[in-house]
Amino acid sequence: MYEGYTRLNFRRDGAILTIELSNPGARNAVDGPMHLELARVFGEVAQDRDTRVVVLTGDPAGKAFCAGGDLKWIEQVGGDGVLFAQVLREGYDIVKSMVECPQPIISCINGHAMGLGATIALTADVSFMDKTAKI
């Protein structure tokens, strides 16, 4: 499980699965690969009998929970109708799979969460914030 991911890092501690949003060069902003990975990961989690709880956080090297959508990627998406439709489907899949995930999802907001990052953080079942983090 959890193979082929490039923008999500995974750590397991017993039945706790920690998922880190990882795009440190862009403050963990969501680009095309991360968006696609987020659209599929919670479906995999739902099938994972070894995971009882998910902790969702930002890669500390990115110095943010998630800075929202990567602006360069958003520019590319905006000019392509087919790609835009795909991104809309993926966005729906992200939220739907988080809401339907049988394991509780805890977001540990370890830095700023903006735009899509705020949506992801607050769609979790429970959210905890660092004192310096902002939504």
Residue, then its C-alpha position, 0 to 999 in steps of 0.5 A: m500500500y501507499e506506493g507510487y506517491t511523490r508528494l505525500n510522505f507516509r509514516r506508521d506508528g502502530a495503527i496511526l498512519t501519518i500523511e505529510l503533504s510534501n512540496p517543500g520548495a513551494r510551502n507544501a502547495v498542491d500541484g498536479p501530482m499532489h492533487l491526484e495523490l490526494a484524490r486517491v489516498f483516502g480510498e486506499v486508507a479506507q481499505d487499510r485494515d492496519t490503520r485505525v486513525v490518520v494524522l494529516t500534516g504538512d512536511p516541516a521542511g515546507k514551513a507551512f501546512c499547505a499554501g493552497g494551490d500552486l499558482k504555476w499549476i493553476e495557470q496551466v489548468g485554467g487554460d485547458g478545459v479538459l484538464f480543468a474538468q479533471v481537476l474538478r473531479e479530483g477536487y470532488d474526490i478529495v473531499k468525498s473520500m475524506v468525508e467517507c473515510p471510515q478511519p478518523i482523520i486528524s489534521c495537525i495544522n503545523g503552519h499556514a493553511m491557505g485556499l485548498g490547504a485550508t479546505i483539506a485541513l478543515t475537512a478532517d474530522v478533528s483539527f489541531m493548530d500550532k499557535t503560529a499557524k493561520i487559516 
